[in-house]
C-alpha cells in the first residue's frame, strides 16, 4: 500500500477527456475517471475536458476518432482509452495506474 501511494505521488498525471456535448456516455466517462483518480492518484492529477462540439479542431492533436476518449498525456508514453470508462480495472490497467489497496 505504501509503495502505491509513493508511486502515485511521484508522477504528474495529466489526462484529457474528449467528449461531444453532454451525452450520457460523456457524463459517465467524466464521473468514472474523476472517481478513479481521486481514489488512486490523490491530488496529483489534472483532467482537461475537451468538448469537440465546441472545438472540433482539437481532435487532431491527439488523433481522436471516437468519443468519449481519455488520453493520458503524462506520464509518457501517451495512452488512450475509448468508451465510458465503466470498467475500473481495464481503465487502471490501460493507464498503468496501480490501484491503491485500502
LUMNURO-500022 format. One record per residue (C-alpha): z, x, y; residue in one letter. Coordinates in Angstrom, 1 decimal. Layout:
BEGIN
{r {Z X Y} "A"}
...
END
This chain:
BEGIN
{r {0.0 0.0 0.0} "X"}
{r {0.9 2.8 2.5} "X"}
{r {-2.4 4.5 1.7} "X"}
{r {-4.5 1.4 2.5} "X"}
{r {-2.6 0.9 5.8} "X"}
{r {-3.2 4.5 6.8} "X"}
{r {-6.8 4.4 5.8} "X"}
{r {-7.4 1.2 7.8} "X"}
{r {-5.8 2.7 10.9} "X"}
{r {-8.0 5.9 10.7} "X"}
{r {-11.3 4.1 11.2} "X"}
{r {-12.5 2.3 14.3} "X"}
{r {-14.2 -0.7 12.7} "X"}
{r {-17.0 -2.2 14.8} "X"}
{r {-18.5 -5.4 13.4} "X"}
{r {-21.3 -7.6 14.7} "X"}
{r {-21.8 -11.1 13.6} "X"}
{r {-25.3 -12.6 14.2} "X"}
{r {-25.4 -16.4 14.4} "X"}
{r {-27.8 -19.0 15.6} "X"}
{r {-25.8 -21.6 17.5} "X"}
{r {-22.6 -23.2 16.4} "X"}
{r {-23.6 -24.3 12.9} "X"}
{r {-21.1 -24.9 10.2} "X"}
{r {-22.1 -21.7 8.4} "X"}
{r {-21.7 -19.6 11.6} "X"}
{r {-18.3 -21.1 12.4} "X"}
{r {-17.2 -20.5 8.8} "X"}
{r {-18.5 -16.9 8.8} "X"}
{r {-16.7 -16.0 12.0} "X"}
{r {-13.4 -17.6 10.8} "X"}
{r {-13.7 -15.8 7.5} "X"}
{r {-14.3 -12.3 8.9} "X"}
{r {-11.5 -12.7 11.5} "X"}
{r {-9.1 -13.6 8.7} "X"}
{r {-10.2 -10.6 6.5} "X"}
{r {-10.0 -8.2 9.4} "X"}
{r {-6.6 -9.4 10.6} "X"}
{r {-5.2 -9.1 7.1} "X"}
{r {-6.7 -5.7 6.2} "X"}
{r {-7.5 -3.8 9.3} "X"}
{r {-4.6 -4.8 11.5} "X"}
{r {-5.7 -4.3 15.2} "X"}
{r {-8.2 -1.5 14.6} "X"}
{r {-11.4 -3.6 14.7} "X"}
{r {-13.7 -5.4 17.0} "X"}
{r {-16.0 -8.3 16.3} "X"}
{r {-19.0 -8.9 18.6} "X"}
{r {-20.7 -12.3 18.1} "X"}
{r {-24.3 -12.4 19.0} "X"}
{r {-25.9 -15.8 19.2} "X"}
{r {-29.6 -15.4 18.6} "X"}
{r {-30.3 -18.8 20.1} "X"}
{r {-29.3 -17.3 23.5} "X"}
{r {-30.5 -13.7 22.9} "X"}
{r {-33.2 -13.7 20.2} "X"}
{r {-34.4 -10.2 21.2} "X"}
{r {-31.1 -8.7 20.0} "X"}
{r {-32.1 -9.4 16.3} "X"}
{r {-34.5 -6.4 16.4} "X"}
{r {-31.8 -3.8 17.0} "X"}
{r {-30.1 -4.4 13.6} "X"}
{r {-33.3 -5.7 11.9} "X"}
{r {-31.8 -9.2 11.4} "X"}
{r {-33.9 -11.5 9.2} "X"}
{r {-31.4 -14.1 8.1} "X"}
{r {-28.3 -15.7 9.6} "X"}
{r {-25.4 -15.5 9.7} "X"}
{r {-25.5 -11.7 9.1} "X"}
{r {-22.5 -9.4 9.5} "X"}
{r {-23.2 -5.8 10.4} "X"}
{r {-20.7 -3.0 10.1} "X"}
{r {-21.8 -0.6 12.9} "X"}
{r {-18.8 1.7 12.5} "X"}
{r {-17.7 3.5 10.4} "X"}
{r {-21.1 4.6 9.3} "X"}
{r {-23.2 4.1 7.3} "X"}
{r {-24.3 0.7 8.6} "X"}
{r {-23.7 -2.1 6.1} "X"}
{r {-25.0 -5.7 6.2} "X"}
{r {-23.8 -8.9 4.6} "X"}
{r {-25.7 -12.2 4.8} "X"}
{r {-24.1 -15.6 4.5} "X"}
{r {-20.9 -17.5 5.4} "X"}
{r {-18.7 -14.6 4.1} "X"}
{r {-16.6 -17.0 2.0} "X"}
{r {-16.2 -14.7 -1.0} "X"}
{r {-13.5 -12.4 0.3} "X"}
{r {-13.7 -9.7 -2.4} "X"}
{r {-17.5 -9.4 -2.1} "X"}
{r {-17.2 -9.1 1.7} "X"}
{r {-14.4 -6.5 1.5} "X"}
{r {-16.4 -4.5 -1.1} "X"}
{r {-19.6 -4.8 0.8} "X"}
{r {-17.9 -3.5 3.9} "X"}
{r {-16.0 -0.9 1.9} "X"}
{r {-12.6 -2.2 3.2} "X"}
{r {-9.8 -1.5 0.8} "X"}
{r {-7.6 -4.7 0.7} "X"}
{r {-4.0 -4.3 1.7} "X"}
{r {-1.7 -5.4 -1.1} "X"}
{r {1.2 -7.3 0.2} "X"}
END
